[in-house]
């Protein structure tokens, strides 16, 4: 008969805490470590929850020992749920670990009331996943920069530039705002992408949940609500009429891809240049409006350049300094 103590829970968050407790206790065999890696790779939610557990544990280092002992002693709802649904190891070790890390995260979260900031940024060509103290996941695309702080019970992100996918931790008591130069986005718990295409042009697209978008740079502020698979632009002129949006295509960069559907070459080159150390140049204006369709790897520029002449009447010229120019063939 299989020992129930060695079976991880089905719920991704509970399973992440189960695995994390096992690893922290130093009791993982090589077979279990391999099983953990397979579990994390099997579902993005698994990896997300495990990374959140790791970061909560790191943040717990900032909590005084006295507070940590108090957190471990409190009968948290999470602990009661584990006692009701699991027994033995899960009830004791897992519940204590989860209660301590979640509680430590709450203490750390409250510490941000004093105005401290987190600043996150990526270099050109870099993509990275980060977690905020509240458990919100951020996927940062190339050349992105933002700050996070808590003020008067509000979670505030200021997007300075770039492209970020937000998976916001649900917390009605602390609404989540993304602030840009031309407006702000308000949510409670949802998944959405914010892309600063120009300093005064911000594209907001919703994958799940509901997002309120408000223009601040206009004389009369206007807001719209976005439902899943919808997008809008915020500009100095206000908020545009919501449109249908294929969010999976827009955020394919999370998988290291870009997808073009009959997009003008000039726009395609502009998009690819976001990932390149040296920009490509369309040297002949006649090429600018030619349509491009395909799926490309943002980390594989040679494959992209090899594909262009196969579908378009152009030639690629590389300079000794690494520059790339596109000419009519």
ABEGO torsion letter per residue (X at the ends): XBBAAABBBABAAAAAAAAAAAAAAGABBAAAAAAAAAAAAABAAAAAAAAAAAAAAAAAAABBAAAAAAAAABBBAAAAAAAAABBEAAAAAAAAAAAAAAAAAAAAAAAAAAGBBBBBBBBBGBBBBBBBAAGBBBBBBBGBBBBBBBBGGBBBBBBABEBBBBBBBBBAABBBBBBBAAEBBBBABBBBBBBBABAABBBBBBABEBBBBBBAABABBBBBBBBBGBBBBBBAAEBBBBBBBBAAAAAAAAAGBBBBBGBBAAAAAAAAAAABABBBBBABAAAAABBBBEBBBAABAAAAAAAAAAABBBBBBBBAAGBBBBBBX
